Structure formats: C-alpha cells, structure tokens
Amino acid sequence: MMGLLSGVRELHVSGWILVIWRLSAASIAGSQDVKLQVTPQVVSKCGENVTLTCTASSSRQLDIKLFSWNFKIKPVCQYGENRSDAEVVCESTADASHHNLTLTLMNVMPVNAGKYLCKLQSKVGAKYNSTVVAMQGCLEKNAINSINESHVGCWFTGVYPSSTIHWFCGDVNLTDSTSTKEEEDQHGRFSVSSNINVQKGNASLSYKCSLWMPSKGKYVSSRLLNIPRKIQSSGSTVRLQWICGVVWIIYFLVGKAEV
C-alpha cells in the first residue's frame, strides 16, 4: 500500500514538472519570437527634448497585454495612453507587424538621466530592453561676480556635473587658498561659488576665476575680474589735495610779499 502511494506521488510530481517544463519552453520560444528594438543610449544637453522609441515586432500576432516605458521602476508611458503635458509626451502607433511606443521627455535635466526600461507582455511572450539617457556638461550662466576691497566672489549657475572653481592672479594659481561651495537644485544642477581674499594675492593685478569640470578634464568657462583701487585712489586724492593746498598757500604768500 505504501509503495502504491509513493508511486502515485512520484507520478503526480513528475506530471507537474512536465507541465512546468512545457510552459517554460513555450514561454522561451515565444520570447525568442518577439523583438524589442530601442536605441541603447541617447546623449542630451540640458533643456533639450529627447525622444525614446520602443518597437515591438513578431511573426505572430502579439495580442499586447502590457507595453510600457519605465523609469526608476515607475511607468511613465503606456501603450494606448496617448497624452501630452509639460514633462512628457506619450504616443502609440501600430501597423500589421510593428507596435511603437514613443516617449518624449521635455526640457531634459540631470534628474531625468538614467536607464529607461521598455517592457512588453503579450500572448506570444515577454521581453524587455533599455535605453540610457546621458547628460552632457551643462552651464546655464557664465560667471557672476562680486567685488570689494577685501575679497572677490565668483559663482556659476546651472552647472552639471559637479565642478570646482580655480583662481588665478596673473600666472599664479591661488586655488589652494580657496574653497568651492556647491548647492544642488531640484533639477539636479549645481550652483558653484567661491571667494578669495584679495590680500592673499596682488591687488594691483586682475583675478581670474575658472570653472573646472573634472569629468571633461578642462575649464568650461572663465571670468577676468579687476579689483577696485578705492583705498589707493583715496590716498592719492588726499595727497594731491594737500600738495595743491601747499602750492596755493606759497603762491599766495609770495604774491603778497611782492606787493
């Protein structure tokens, strides 16, 4: 009796294994019959519009259950959902053998960079593929500066990726005596600022602040700043007024003596 029950169990388990194997084989065969085409990488500048297209095709009728673009796990565009707003445009098109899902990202910023996953579930099988959206270096505005008799400030806005400010006075690199401050905005860009004490350099020369972008290995923007000589010019004015006063007194006294 025990042997009979054991044989029944083995037959039951074997039957389930066979069913699972057949389903897996059918799924693999179906997946191989489905093609999902995307562009592997798209490079964009800040503020540009980027279009991602995912094309599903098969020699058999797909009967789509799910077809979507996903970013950071969340679906951002789904097949059959044609919509347009300030951030994305989602469009679906189809013909006899191809189904296209097009996602357009509006005004792309660093926060939009990353992997976009195209997923397909259909009667024929499941498939996925991905496109990476990469950002070039971004710079919204060139250097803005503040200058007074004691220090010079320099900052850049809308910067991506992370960068630092280098300082020069003539041919002398003063960067080691300064520091750079970065603040990230909601778009993933940075405001980069730095100050330098003019006493650490030669106030008679111009200062230059340059934005160094390590990822590019070069300076992407520079600004030449002239230090005001208010203190020096004020002293010169006082000395000039004193000399003029002495000359006028001497001239007045000599004139009276001659009279």
C-alpha positions in Angstrom: 0.0 0.0 0.0 2.8 2.4 0.9 4.6 1.6 -2.3 1.5 2.3 -4.3 1.0 5.7 -2.6 4.7 6.6 -3.1 4.4 5.7 -6.8 1.3 7.9 -7.2 3.1 10.8 -5.5 6.1 10.4 -7.8 3.8 10.3 -10.8 2.0 13.4 -9.6 5.2 15.3 -9.0 6.6 14.2 -12.4 3.4 15.4 -14.1 3.8 18.9 -12.6 7.4 19.0 -13.5 6.5 18.1 -17.1 3.8 20.8 -17.2 6.2 23.5 -15.8 8.8 22.4 -18.3 6.4 22.7 -21.2 5.2 26.1 -20.1 8.8 27.3 -19.7 9.7 26.0 -23.1 6.7 27.6 -24.6 7.5 30.9 -22.9 11.1 30.9 -24.0 10.1 30.0 -27.6 7.6 32.8 -27.6 10.1 35.3 -26.2 12.5 34.4 -28.9 9.8 35.1 -31.5 9.4 38.7 -30.1 11.8 41.5 -31.0 12.0 44.7 -28.9 14.2 47.4 -30.5 15.4 50.6 -28.8 18.4 52.9 -29.1 20.9 51.8 -26.5 22.0 55.4 -25.5 20.8 58.9 -26.1 23.0 61.9 -25.1 21.3 65.3 -24.4 22.1 68.8 -23.3 20.2 70.5 -20.5 16.9 71.9 -21.8 16.6 69.7 -24.9 13.7 67.4 -25.8 14.6 63.7 -26.0 12.6 61.1 -27.9 12.8 57.4 -27.0 11.1 54.8 -29.3 10.5 51.2 -28.4 9.4 49.0 -31.4 7.8 45.6 -30.7 7.6 43.1 -33.6 6.8 39.4 -34.1 6.0 37.0 -36.9 2.9 36.1 -34.9 0.0 38.2 -33.6 1.2 39.8 -30.4 -2.0 40.5 -28.5 -0.4 43.0 -26.2 -1.2 42.8 -22.5 1.3 45.4 -21.3 3.7 47.7 -23.2 5.3 50.5 -21.3 8.3 52.8 -20.7 9.5 52.7 -17.1 11.9 55.0 -15.2 13.1 54.1 -11.7 10.5 51.3 -11.5 7.6 53.6 -12.3 5.7 53.5 -15.6 6.0 56.9 -17.4 4.4 56.0 -20.7 2.0 53.1 -21.5 0.7 51.7 -24.8 -2.6 53.1 -25.8 -2.2 56.0 -23.4 -1.6 59.0 -25.7 -1.0 62.0 -23.6 1.0 65.2 -23.5 2.0 67.5 -20.7 4.8 69.8 -19.6 7.1 66.9 -18.8 6.4 64.0 -21.2 4.6 63.2 -24.5 3.4 59.6 -24.8 2.4 58.2 -28.2 1.4 54.8 -29.5 1.3 53.7 -33.2 0.9 50.3 -34.9 0.8 48.6 -38.2 0.4 45.0 -39.4 3.7 43.8 -37.8 5.1 46.5 -35.6 3.9 48.3 -32.5 5.7 51.5 -31.5 5.7 53.2 -28.1 7.3 56.7 -28.2 8.2 58.7 -25.1 9.4 62.3 -25.5 11.0 63.9 -22.5 10.5 67.6 -22.4 13.2 70.0 -21.2 15.5 67.3 -20.1 17.6 67.9 -16.9 20.1 65.8 -14.9 17.3 64.4 -12.8 15.9 62.8 -15.9 19.1 61.0 -16.7 19.4 57.2 -16.2 18.1 53.9 -17.5 14.6 53.8 -19.2 13.2 50.3 -19.4 10.8 49.2 -22.2 8.7 46.3 -21.1 6.4 44.1 -23.2 4.0 41.4 -22.1 2.0 39.6 -24.8 0.3 36.4 -25.8 3.4 35.5 -27.7 5.8 36.2 -24.8 7.5 38.8 -22.6 10.5 40.9 -23.4 12.3 44.0 -22.1 15.1 46.3 -23.4 16.6 49.6 -22.2 17.8 53.0 -23.2 20.2 55.1 -21.2 19.7 58.8 -21.2 23.0 60.6 -20.5 23.7 64.3 -20.0 26.5 66.4 -21.5 28.1 69.1 -19.4 25.6 71.9 -18.6 26.1 75.6 -17.8 23.2 77.9 -17.6 25.1 81.2 -17.0 28.7 82.2 -17.1 30.4 83.7 -14.0 28.6 86.2 -11.9 30.9 88.1 -9.6 31.0 90.4 -6.5 34.0 92.6 -5.8 35.1 94.9 -3.0 38.3 96.0 -1.4 38.8 92.8 0.7 37.5 89.9 -1.4 36.3 88.8 -4.8 33.4 86.3 -5.2 32.6 84.3 -8.3 29.8 81.8 -9.0 28.3 79.9 -11.8 24.7 78.6 -12.1 23.0 75.6 -13.8 26.2 73.6 -13.7 26.3 69.8 -14.4 28.1 67.6 -13.5 29.9 68.6 -10.2 32.6 71.2 -10.8 35.1 73.4 -8.9 36.3 77.0 -9.2 40.0 77.7 -9.7 41.6 81.1 -9.0 44.5 82.8 -10.7 46.3 86.1 -10.2 48.4 86.7 -13.2 50.3 83.4 -13.7 49.9 82.4 -10.0 47.5 79.7 -9.2 45.7 80.6 -5.9 43.2 77.7 -5.8 44.8 76.0 -2.7 44.0 79.1 -0.6 40.3 79.0 -1.5 37.3 76.6 -1.3 34.4 75.8 -3.6 30.8 75.6 -2.4 28.1 73.6 -4.3 24.3 73.6 -3.9 22.1 71.3 -5.9 18.8 72.5 -7.3 15.6 70.5 -7.9 16.7 69.7 -11.5 20.0 68.1 -10.4 22.2 71.0 -11.5 24.6 72.9 -9.2 25.2 76.5 -8.2 29.0 76.7 -7.7 30.6 79.6 -5.8 33.9 80.6 -4.3 35.5 83.6 -2.7 39.1 84.7 -2.4 40.7 87.3 -0.1 42.5 89.9 -2.2 45.2 90.2 0.5 46.4 86.8 -0.5 47.2 88.0 -4.0 48.4 91.1 -5.6 45.7 93.7 -5.6 47.5 95.5 -8.5 46.7 92.6 -10.8 43.5 91.2 -12.2 42.0 88.0 -10.8 40.6 85.2 -12.9 38.0 82.6 -11.8 37.7 79.5 -13.9 35.2 76.7 -13.8 36.9 73.3 -13.8 34.8 70.3 -14.8 36.7 67.1 -13.8 34.5 64.8 -16.0 35.7 66.8 -19.1 39.2 67.4 -17.8 39.1 71.1 -18.8 37.9 74.6 -18.0 34.5 75.3 -19.4 34.2 79.0 -18.5 36.4 81.8 -17.1 35.9 85.4 -15.9 38.5 88.1 -15.5 37.9 90.4 -12.5 39.6 93.7 -11.9 40.0 94.8 -8.2 38.9 98.4 -7.5 41.6 100.6 -6.1 39.3 102.7 -3.9 41.7 102.8 -1.0 44.7 103.5 -3.1 42.9 106.2 -5.1 41.5 107.8 -2.0 45.0 108.2 -0.5 46.3 109.6 -3.8 43.5 112.1 -3.8 44.3 113.3 -0.3 48.0 113.7 -1.1 47.1 115.6 -4.3 44.8 117.9 -2.4 47.5 118.5 0.3 50.1 119.3 -2.4 47.7 121.7 -4.2 46.9 123.4 -0.9 50.6 123.9 -0.1 51.3 125.3 -3.6 48.4 127.7 -3.3 49.5 129.0 0.1 53.1 129.5 -1.2 51.8 131.3 -4.3 49.5 133.5 -2.1 52.3 134.4 0.3 54.8 135.1 -2.5 52.3 137.3 -4.2 51.6 139.3 -1.0 55.4 139.8 -0.4 55.9 141.2 -3.9 53.1 143.6 -3.4 
